[in-house]
């Protein structure tokens, strides 16, 4: 599921350390989706 959600950010960062590469390539999209979800929930709550 992570690959499907992070298709647009796959392999943006190429690091030597596998852990750092995974954190950046999957953590960045996760943070963006979290922020977008928070903003959308705030807008819906106002309705």
Backbone as a chain_set.jsonl record, in Angstrom:
{"seq": "XXXXXXXXXXXXXXXXXXXXXXXXXXXXXXXXXXXXXXXXXXXXXXX", "coords": {"N": [[0.831, -1.18, 0.0], [2.008, 1.188, 0.683], [3.734, 1.692, -1.442], [1.895, 2.203, -3.464], [0.644, 4.548, -2.548], [2.787, 6.286, -2.428], [3.727, 6.661, -5.009], [4.411, 8.882, -6.552], [6.585, 9.939, -5.276], [8.56, 8.116, -5.278], [11.825, 7.075, -5.037], [12.927, 9.673, -5.079], [14.892, 10.665, -3.425], [18.133, 9.499, -3.287], [20.031, 7.774, -1.304], [22.947, 6.52, 0.402], [22.529, 5.103, 2.718], [20.187, 2.756, 3.566], [18.055, 2.922, 5.405], [17.714, 5.711, 5.794], [17.038, 6.465, 3.206], [14.562, 5.153, 2.885], [13.065, 6.392, 4.894], [12.988, 9.054, 3.956], [11.872, 8.767, 1.345], [9.39, 7.585, 1.833], [8.464, 8.814, 4.122], [8.219, 11.555, 3.555], [6.019, 11.719, 1.633], [4.061, 10.712, 3.395], [3.959, 12.69, 5.391], [3.064, 14.84, 3.855], [0.54, 13.894, 3.011], [-0.651, 13.723, 5.521], [-0.698, 16.423, 6.322], [-2.322, 17.477, 4.265], [-4.694, 16.054, 4.747], [-5.315, 17.033, 7.272], [-5.804, 19.733, 6.68], [-8.005, 19.484, 4.93], [-9.875, 18.275, 6.661], [-10.193, 20.349, 8.474], [-11.457, 22.263, 6.866], [-13.846, 20.912, 6.206], [-14.972, 20.635, 8.718], [-15.717, 23.238, 9.275], [-17.929, 23.569, 7.706]], "CA": [[0.0, 0.0, 0.0], [2.892, 2.352, 0.734], [4.209, 1.947, -2.811], [0.786, 2.78, -4.228], [0.423, 5.913, -2.087], [3.988, 7.111, -2.621], [4.22, 6.463, -6.376], [4.958, 10.125, -7.083], [7.815, 10.294, -4.57], [9.449, 6.964, -5.24], [13.232, 7.285, -5.414], [13.335, 11.073, -5.218], [16.159, 10.758, -2.718], [18.963, 8.303, -3.374], [21.045, 7.84, -0.259], [23.689, 5.284, 0.602], [21.928, 4.404, 3.842], [18.852, 2.262, 3.212], [17.064, 3.441, 6.356], [17.49, 7.124, 5.499], [16.334, 6.512, 1.922], [13.174, 4.745, 3.12], [12.415, 7.443, 5.686], [12.737, 10.213, 3.103], [11.005, 8.457, 0.209], [8.04, 7.264, 2.296], [8.078, 9.758, 5.169], [7.809, 12.816, 2.935], [4.621, 11.632, 1.208], [3.194, 10.53, 4.562], [3.791, 14.003, 6.015], [2.235, 15.659, 2.957], [-0.839, 13.394, 3.12], [-1.136, 14.104, 6.852], [-0.996, 17.85, 6.268], [-3.486, 17.662, 3.386], [-5.85, 15.541, 5.467], [-5.615, 17.98, 8.346], [-6.41, 20.917, 6.067], [-9.333, 19.128, 4.422], [-10.744, 18.076, 7.816], [-10.512, 21.691, 9.002], [-12.448, 22.886, 5.969], [-15.109, 20.202, 6.341], [-15.515, 20.946, 10.027], [-16.336, 24.573, 9.225], [-19.201, 23.483, 7.004]], "C": [[0.882, 1.252, 0.0], [3.425, 2.699, -0.655], [3.132, 2.627, -3.647], [0.571, 4.238, -3.835], [1.603, 6.841, -2.383], [4.556, 6.974, -4.024], [4.895, 7.714, -6.912], [6.277, 10.521, -6.425], [8.819, 9.156, -4.531], [10.814, 7.326, -5.806], [13.573, 8.734, -5.754], [14.714, 11.249, -4.601], [16.893, 9.437, -2.861], [20.124, 8.472, -2.401], [21.766, 6.499, -0.184], [23.055, 4.443, 1.702], [20.488, 4.037, 3.5], [17.775, 2.852, 4.117], [16.726, 4.898, 6.062], [16.722, 7.285, 4.191], [14.862, 6.163, 2.098], [12.429, 5.827, 3.887], [12.087, 8.65, 4.809], [11.742, 9.911, 1.99], [9.578, 8.093, 0.621], [7.557, 8.233, 3.366], [7.606, 11.086, 4.613], [6.378, 12.742, 2.408], [3.659, 11.46, 2.377], [2.936, 11.869, 5.246], [2.911, 14.912, 5.157], [0.786, 15.213, 3.016], [-1.443, 13.766, 4.471], [-1.524, 15.57, 6.877], [-2.231, 18.122, 5.409], [-4.757, 17.179, 4.068], [-6.282, 16.464, 6.583], [-6.296, 19.229, 7.782], [-7.824, 20.633, 5.553], [-10.311, 18.93, 5.593], [-11.127, 19.406, 8.451], [-11.546, 22.396, 8.173], [-13.814, 22.231, 6.113], [-15.772, 20.522, 7.673], [-16.209, 22.307, 10.05], [-17.687, 24.583, 8.531], [-20.224, 22.992, 7.97]], "O": [[0.533, 2.259, -0.617], [3.549, 3.875, -0.998], [3.424, 3.52, -4.442], [0.34, 5.08, -4.703], [1.421, 8.045, -2.567], [5.758, 7.154, -4.214], [5.866, 7.61, -7.661], [7.008, 11.352, -6.961], [9.821, 9.233, -3.821], [10.924, 7.825, -6.926], [14.411, 8.992, -6.618], [15.589, 11.896, -5.175], [16.333, 8.376, -2.585], [21.068, 9.219, -2.656], [21.258, 5.477, -0.646], [23.046, 3.215, 1.626], [19.674, 4.905, 3.183], [16.706, 3.238, 3.645], [15.554, 5.272, 6.082], [15.851, 8.148, 4.083], [14.001, 6.819, 1.512], [11.285, 6.142, 3.562], [10.997, 9.209, 4.923], [10.856, 10.722, 1.72], [8.648, 8.274, -0.166], [6.353, 8.449, 3.5], [6.676, 11.684, 5.156], [5.583, 13.631, 2.711], [2.556, 12.006, 2.353], [1.804, 12.151, 5.639], [2.1, 15.67, 5.689], [-0.114, 16.051, 3.066], [-2.628, 14.09, 4.549], [-2.58, 15.92, 7.405], [-3.09, 18.916, 5.794], [-5.795, 17.834, 3.973], [-7.476, 16.656, 6.815], [-7.265, 19.721, 8.361], [-8.727, 21.451, 5.723], [-11.455, 19.376, 5.517], [-12.255, 19.573, 8.913], [-12.428, 23.063, 8.714], [-14.833, 22.922, 6.14], [-16.993, 20.663, 7.748], [-17.186, 22.494, 10.775], [-18.494, 25.489, 8.737], [-21.39, 22.836, 7.608]]}, "num_chains": 1, "name": "protein.A"}
